[in-house]
Amino acid sequence: MKASWEQNIDIKKFLPHRAPMLMVHDLLYIDQTSVHTEFHITTECVFVKDNVLSESGLIENAAQACSAIVGQSYFEKDDLEGEGNKLVGYISAIKKVEIFSLPKSGSTITTKASLISRFDTGSVTICSMECSTFNNDELIVACTLNFLIHEV
């Protein structure tokens, strides 16, 4: 397995999403089993309705944050431009999701995820992640998601 990134990188170079579907703005920390991200909620986000981020927007934020943990292993450590590979990831199962409140536009949410399990089959990875999202210090989402990630 390739080494993890421990420096600030531009997450847009590693996720296929673009505004208004990009739900992670800053990658604060990442290692081989965990990630911390931030997302500043704006009214331009497709998941904002009546000035709040919807439940589906919170799940998409969690999914994009989680995918960085396994996704990083498909790139070389010095590939800070995301040019060495192209990946596609799918939520294969939502095992658990609890949403305690919906954040308003103008808020910045922090999402922390950790790897529970991982199975690699060459160009495909099947994995399970635990994820928590916070608005300030308030827990607003707790979820467990399964993913299928593969090279294209």
Number of C-alpha atoms within 10 A of each C-alpha: 8 11 13 17 20 13 12 12 17 14 22 17 13 21 21 14 14 11 10 12 15 18 27 25 17 18 22 17 15 23 17 19 17 20 21 22 25 21 18 15 23 18 16 12 18 15 20 20 13 9 15 20 22 18 19 11 19 20 22 18 23 28 26 22 30 29 25 23 22 24 21 21 15 18 21 17 13 10 12 17 13 19 11 12 13 15 17 14 20 14 18 14 12 14 12 11 16 12 15 12 16 17 20 19 18 12 15 17 23 26 29 21 26 21 20 14 12 14 11 13 8 8 11 16 17 19 21 21 24 21 23 20 25 18 18 11 9 12 16 20 21 20 19 21 22 22 21 19 22 19 14 9
